[in-house]
Each structure stands twice: as structure tokens, then as C-alpha cells.
Amino acid sequence: MPWTGRASGRGPSTLNTEPVTTAFRSVTREARSARPEGWLKVDFHAHTAEDPKDIISYSARELIDEAARQGFDALSITNHDALLFDGALERYAAARNVLLLPGVEVTASGCHIVVVNPQFIPRPRGYELRDLKILKTDASLFIAPHPFFHLFKSLQDKLFLVLPLIDAIEFTCYHNPLFNLNKKAVRTAKDTGKPLVGNSDSHNLRQFGKTYTLVQAEKTVPAIISAVKEGRCRVQTEPLSLWMLLRIIVNFATFEKIRRLIDRKRNDQ
């Protein structure tokens, strides 16, 4: 069935991306939780209170607790321009059967890029897009987050300038049967042969777990990254209610205005 960006009702849906297609079909909650053997439940993009550029109510440990409660196998905390990963946090996650993937959402020329397992220490003030070629290694996974969302510092058309460096394109949780800017991301993934990964981009625990990725891999950082690059991944998604979606957009737009004012004052000093 051709994908129209609409799921029947408000139930969860599966977007099969092996290979990337435009199939989008409804599944039951039981089918959503009963994933195939050998497939890992992963979120590659989430934020916590430790994020230096966002106001978030829950800590990294609280997010890990929620990931464990929902049966996630692996999670990457990708705060803005800051790497939140150490032995203590890794052990905390492991004790709850969650593999913590090092991650960061870097800013490059005013656009966001999610980097899983970065082999560099992020700069608080970010980078230029031309720097991505230097930062890129085989050990890392470069994801274009929410690529065509207008308010989210997305790459939009710049995605095509850095496409050779991008390993996967994100299908984000911010969608509803009446509003879905993921459609262009799905088409772009199909047209370019890039894998599609589902993420929550969580800034609120209520949105965590609504969209995630199933990855066919062993439960190690290198194996998960290799599997995504090879296209062995599937997006699992459940549309947000219209009220929740509008609330997230309004909150984000308000906070973004405040953040830009603060950044402008810092630059003027």
C-alpha cells in the first residue's frame, strides 16, 4: 500500500526500512511490543536536563529508567553540543539492561546533526558544515535529525550538500495524521538509498517511546552502528495526539525565541 503519511486511527504503525520503502501500515500494541528475535529496540536521539541549551525536567538517569521500563535495548543521549557519557552512567544503564550509546547533537552552520559514538569532544559553540568531513569516522553514525522541520535548526536543503557524510535520515516523533513533515524525509531516504531511523527527539517523557528504531544487530555499539549503515533497521511509530503536538511546537517556538535572545546577548559581550 503506498504510504500517504496517514495511519488508520491513532494506533502504532510500522515503517519498514529494509530496504527503505514507503510502506506504512497499522499494527496492534501487542505486535509493536513483540519484536522479532534478534532485533533491538533503540532510540538514537533524546535529550535530558543536563542539556546546556534546553530546559528539560528529567535527568539522564530518569530517562534511562523510563527506557528500561519500556523495554529499550539501547539509548543514545544526544544533548546539544555536549557529550553526556561516562563510566558511571554507562554502568547505571547496563544494570537496567540498557546499552548506553555515546551521542551528541552538534550544531554546524546553524543546523543540527546527531552523532552517535563521536570520536571527538564537541565544541560548545559548534562547527561549520565543512568541518563534518573532519569529524566523520567509520566508528560514528551521522544522522540528519528532523531534516525538513522549519523551526528545529534542521538541515533542510543543506542536507543534500552533506549527504555523502550522512549515514541515516531521521523519522521523528513529531507527527500526526493531520500534520507530518516526515513525508519528505521518507521520500529522500528512498530516493538516495539512505536508511531511515525513528527517534523520539525526546524533550518530554510523554513523547519518549512514541517513535523508535528496531535494529537487527548484536547488542554492542559497533554492531548497532554497522547494522544501521547496512539498512537493517525499521521505524516503529505512533502518531502524537494533535494536542500534544501543538503543545510541543508552541513550547519549542517560545523557548527558541528566548534562547536566541540569550545567544545574541552573549555574542554582543
N, C-alpha and C positions, 0 to 999 in steps of 0.2 A: 504494500500500500504506500503510495507516495506520501512523504512527510509534509504536512501542512503547518507544523508548529503548534498543532492543537491536539490535545489528548482527549479521549472521551471521558467526560466528568472531571472530577478532581483527583482521581486516583493516581498512584505512581505509574511511571512509564519507563520503558527501556529503550535506549538508543544504541543500537548495535554498531560498533565501530571496528569490526574486524572482518573484512576491510571496512573503511568508512563508507557508510551508506546513508540514505535519508529515510530509513525505516524508523517509525516511531509508533509503538503500539502499547496499549494498556496492559498492565499485569496486576495481579492481586497483591495485597500486602504480604501474604504468605509466600508467594513466588519471589517477591522482592527480597525477603529475608533469607530464603533458602537458595543461596547462590551455588553454582556448580562447584564440584570438588576441584581444588587446585586454583581457585580464583580468590583473590584478596580484595577486601573492601578498603578503599583508600580515598582520603581527601588530601589533595596536594596544595590547597590554598585556604588558609584560615588565619585569623588574627586574634590577639589576646590583649589583656590590659597592659602588658609590657611593651606594646607598640608605641614608639616615641611620637607617632604622628596621628594617632587615632584615640578617641575616648571610648574605651570598652570596659564593660562591667565585670567580666570574668577573667580569671588568671589562666596561665598556661596549664597549671595542674588541674584546674576546674574543667578546662576544655578536654584534657586527656581523660579525666574521669567520665565525661559525657561520651567521648569516643569509645571508651571501653564499655559503657552501658549500652551503646548502640551496636556493639559488635564489630567495630572497626579493627582491621588488622594493622593498618599503618596510617600515619598522620604527619603532615608537614605544617609546622607553624611558620607562616611567612609574613612576619611583621615588616613594616616599611623601612627599608634601608638600614635594617638592624638584624643581625643573626642571633636568634634565641635558641641556643643549643649548648648543653654541657653534659658532663657525665651524670650529674645528679638527676637532671630532668630526663635524660635517656633511661636511667635505671628506674625512675618513677614510672615511666611509660611501660617499660619492659615488665615490671611487676604486675601490670594490669593487662599484659599480653598485647600491648600496642607497640609496634615498631615506630620509633620517632625518626622521621626523615629530616635532616638538616635542610632549612629553607629560608628564603628571604624574598620579599617583593621589592626589587630595586627600581629606582627612578632613573630613566635615561632620556634625556632631552624632553623632560616633562611627561614621559609615558612610563607605564608600569610594565615590568617583566617579572614573572615568577621564576625563580631559580631554585631548583631542588638539588641539594648536595653541592652548594657552591664551593669552589676551590679558591676563594678569595675572601678577604674581610671587607664587608660592604662599607662604602663611604656614606656618612650621614647626609651629605649634600648630593649624592647621586652621581650619575655619569652622563656622558653623551652616547647617542646611539652607536657612534663609530667605535666606542670602547667595548661594545659587546663581543666583537671578534677576539679581543684580547682576553676577556673574561671567560669565554666559552672553552670547555674541555669535554672530552668524551665521558668523563665521570659525572657530569652535570646534566640536568634536564631543564631545558629552557621552554617555558610555557607562555603563550600570549594570553593574558587574562582578559576576560570580558572585552574582546578586541574591538567591538563596534558599538560600545556603550558611550554616549556622548559626555556624561558627567564624571566618568570614572578614571580620567587620565589614561584612556585607552589608546592603543596604537592606531586604530582605525586604518587609514590608507597607508600609514607608515609601516604597517605590518608587512607589506609587500617589499619594502626596502630591505628589511632584515629577515625575510622569510628563510633564506638558507641557514640562518642561525637558530631558527625556531624548531623545536622538536615536536611540539604539540600545540593545539589550539583549544582554548577552554570553552566549554558549555557551562555557563554559570547558573546558579540557582535563581537568579533574578528574572523569573518569567511567570507568565500566567496565560491562560487561553486567550485573553484579550490583549496581551502585551508581551511580545517575545522578540528581543533584539538578538537572540541566539541564532535566528534563522540564517543570517549572513555568515555567521561563524561555521555553521554546518555546511553551507554551500562552499565556503572557502576551503574547508578541510577536504571535502570531496574533490574539488577541482585541483587542489595542489597535492593530494595524496598524504596530507599530514594527519596523524592520529588526532582524535577528539577525546578530551578528558573532561569529566564532570567534577566540578568543585563547588563548595558552598560559599567561598569567599566570606566566611562567617565573621560578622561583627556583632552578632546576637545569637545566643544559644538556640533560640527558637528556629533559626534558619539552618542550623547545623544538621547535617544528615538528610536534608531535602534533596540534594544533588551530590553525587559522588561517583567514583570510578571503580569498576571491577577490573582487576589486573590479573592475568594468568601468569603467575610467577612464583618462585620461591620467596620466602619472607626474609629477604635481605635487600639492602639499599641498592647494590649494583644490579641484582636480578630484576627488581621492580623498574628501575630506570631503563634497562635494556628491553624489557617487555613492552613498555610504552612506546619506545622508539621503533619497535618492530610491529606496532599496531595491535598487540594482544591486550586490548582494553575495550571496555564497554561502559557507556554512560548510563547511570541509573538516576532518574529524576522524577520529582513530584512537584507540580506547579504550586507556587505560593498562592495563598488567598489574595484577592485583589486588595483587601485592607492591609495585609502585611506588606505587600509590595509597595503600595503607596506610602505607607509609614516609613519604610526603609529609604525610599527615594527622597522624601521630604527631609528626613533626618540627615541623610548624606549631603543633600544640597545645602542645608543650613550649616552643617559642620564644615563643609568645604569652603564656604564663604568666610567663616571665622578663621580657618587655617590659612587661607590666602592673605587675610589681613595681617595675621601674626608673621607670616613669612615675609611680607612686604616691609613690615617694621624692622625685622631682623636684618634684611638686606640694606635698609637705609642707615643702619647703625654703623 
